[in-house]
Amino acid sequence: MPTLFRFLMILGSIVGVVAGSLYVLAEYFQPEPKEISKALRNFKAHPTDEPDATASTDAPAAPAFTAPPSHRAQ
């Protein structure tokens, strides 16, 4: 029985240290915010019809965004 108690005390101590470390990391350290951008695979976006500040007014407006056709069977 003494070895079981010793094992449980060591296991409890390890769990306590890990839980305390996680608490300290969560409470006292904030991650640095940064912008993340990731390219989408197999997707081509068409330009929107938002006017550009440098665009000529004589040029026709760009077509609105349209999603590519779905290849799923319906």
N, C-alpha and C positions, 0 to 999 in steps of 0.2 A: 504493500500500500504506500509506503513512503516514496517509492519511485514514481507512482502515479501522481501523487501530489506535486512532486518536484517537476515532473513533465508538464502538468497543468499550469504550474506557476511560471515556468519558462515560456510556455506557449502563450499564456496570458500577458506576460511582459512584452513579448514580441508583438502581439496584436495591439497592445497599448501604445508602444512606440510608433508603430505604423499609423494607427489612428491619430495619434497626437501630431505626427508629422504632416499628415494630410490636412488636419485642422489648421495648423500654422500656415501651410502653403495657401489654403483657401482664404484665410482671413487677412493675412498680412501682405500678400504679394498679388498684384494685379497684372494681367498680361498687357503687353504693349499693343494697342489697336493698330492694325495695318490693313490696307486694302488688298483684296485678293481677286485676281481675275483669271479665268480659266477658259480656254478656247473650247467650243463645242465641236465634237467630231461629227462628220457627216451632216452638217447643217450650213446652208448658205443663206444669209440674211439679205433681203433686198432693201435698198435704201428707202427711207420714209419720205413723205412729202413735206417735211419741215423746211421752210425757206432758209437758205444759207445767207449769212450777212454779206459775203463776197460774191454771191451769185448774181448774175444779170437778171433783170426783170423780164427780158425778152425770151429767155429760155423757158421751155415748157416744164411744168412741175414734174418731179420724179414720181413714179407710181407708188402707191401705198404699200405697206408691207403685206405680203401674202405668204402664208405657210406653204411649204412644199406638199404635194399630195402624199397621203398616207399609203403605205404599201401593205397594210394589214388587210386580211380577208374579212369581209363583213357578212 
